[in-house]
């Protein structure tokens, strides 16, 4: 499987919010459902990240790293395809503009700006 061919299709099916979730999973250590929901609830209630996680899983940008005792996914990690997508297809200015439109963007804006500053 060639990653480049798949990434062209992926870029069009991944929303800005999906990209933000992918970025957080990969670069911030916020990689479990509970942390993700708490962070998104804080800045853009309701935080509902389940659909974003499903989209990222369907596009093979993340994979399940851990499950709970009921076999529900609780922790995620970025795949190689996800890392390539982050490297080649994430536009920091567009992501920052997206965050600024959230109802309470300050925390997320600070967190994501720090990630981009490290890059």
N, C-alpha and C positions, 0 to 999 in steps of 0.2 A: 504494500500500500504506500503510495506516495503522499506525504503529508501536504505538500503544496497544492495538489489538486483538490484535496478535501477542504483545505482551509479557505479556498475561494468561495465555496458553497457555504461554509460555516460562517464566514464573516457576515453574510446577508441574513442569516437566521438567528444571530446572537444580538439581543437587545443591549442597550447601554447598561441597564441594570444587571443583565447576565455578565457582561464584561466586568462590572464592578465587583460582583460576587467572586468571579474567577480571580481577579486581582487580589482580593482579600484572602482567599484560600491560599494562593500561591505565595504572597509576599508579606503577610502580616501575622501569620500564626493563628488567625481566626479561621479555624477550619472545621468547626463542628456546628451542627444545626442550632444548638442553644446559643452559642456566641453570635452566630450570624443573625438570628432572629432578634436578640437583644440589641445588637448594633443598629439594625435596620429599624426596629421599633423606636429607638431613640431619635433617629433622624428623619424618618418618613413613615410614621405609623399608618396602617399596620405593616409590620415588617415582612410579612409573607414571602419567604425566600424559597419555599418548596418548589414552586414552578421554575424558578431560576436554576435550582439545583438539577431538576429533571432535564431541563434544556441542555445544561452543561454535560450531564451524564449521557444524554442521547447523542450529543455531538462528540463524545469521547474526549472532552477537554478536562474532565475530572474523573476520578474513580472513587469508589467507596473504600475507605481505609479501615473502618471499624463499624461493627453493628452492636446493638444492644441485645439483651437476653431474649427479645422477641424477634430478633433478626431484622430489625429496622435499621437502616443506615443512620449513623450518628456522627461520623467523622469522614472527611474527604481529603483527597490530595490531588494535585494537578498532574495530569499525564504529560508525556513528552509532547504530544500534539497541543495540549493546553499551553505549555511553556513556549512553543513556537508561535502560537497565536498571540500570546502576550508580547513576545518580542517583536513581532512583525505587524500586528494589526491593531494594537491598542493606541489610541490617540489621547495623550494625557490632557490636552486642552478640552477636548470634547467630554471626557469623563469628569473633569473638574466643573465644566459648565453644567453637566447633568446633576452633579451633587448640589450645586448652588440653587437648583430649582426645588430641592427637597424642603419640607416644612421646617426642619431644624437642622441645617447642614453643618454647623460649626465643628462638631466632633469628627464627623466623617471627612470633612474637608481637610482638617488638620492631619488626620491619619493618612489619607490618600496622598496629600501633598508631600508628606514625609517619605512615603514610598517612592514617589516619582523623583524626589530630590536625591535619593540614594542611588537611583539608576544611572 
